[in-house]
Amino acid sequence: MYFGHPCRSLLRLDIVPHETPAEHVLAMYSSLSRAWGPQHWWPARTRFEVIVGAYLTQNTNWTNVELALKKLRSARVLSIAGIRKIPIRRLEKLIRSSGYFRQKARRLKLFVAFLDRKYGGSLERMFAQPTAKLRDELLGLEGVGPETADSILLYAGQHPIFVVDTYTRRISERHELFPAKSNYEEVRAFYEHGLSVEMNIVPAPQSSGPASHLPSPMSLVAREPLARVFNEMHGLLVGVGKKYCLKAKPRCDECPLKLLLPAHVPVT
């Protein structure tokens, strides 16, 4: 069910009301993709680096995560074997910039132990599992909630699953797409439904926007079309949240999505 109101929007060159989730979400994706192009999320060299980043980014900003990843790389332990063998106290020191470093060090060790026990240390074998099965297994690990599990599945495993974060919720609530108390799974299903339609959108050729990154081996990896769209939409919404849809003082008048706001919401 759609909980919003008829919106002001430009989809291609026609002004149309967006009354369904698919129409509104598609209009959001179209507007941002045409404005900013590919976002190159997740910036990483390997699948395992994505997984480590998904753990480290909990309760901190990406700048702090990049510093921790750089230290792990310099110490030559940014690998399954490296995390398996490194003493935990040294691991804590290397990832200190990411915050909650003792918890995160233990949880990285637990992930590698899980990978060794269930899949013989092979990410290939792990990611070959059905999405729902692997998601349940990841959610059973200490420190892995839905956002972390889905980030691992989408960005490291190329599974077609949408990642919901704080930015996604904030933007969606201000666009009145669903009730504020909707749970994670409801929001995820909303976006997956809205983006699971046939679309013919040509993104901007150059990457721009506040959340864009330089191309990396993982951002350029081959994905099935739906996983690619989920990947791009999440990165685009992060850009909106970081620069425009701020928690305290949103900059709606400058936002690429301003024409999609409900008609009764003032644009300041």
Secondary structure, DSSP 8 states (H G I E B T S, - for coil): ---S--B---BTTB-----SHHHHHHHHHHHHHHHH-----S--SSHHHHHHHHHHTTTS-HHHHHHHHHHHHHTT--SHHHHHHS-HHHHHHHTGGGSSHHHHHHHHHHHHHHHHHHHTT-HHHHHTS-HHHHHHHHHTSTT--HHHHHHIIIIIT--------HHHHHHHHHTTSS-TT--HHHHHHHHHHHH-S-------SS--STT-----TTTTS---HHHHHHHHHHHHHHHHHHHTS-SSS--GGG-TTGGGSBTTS---
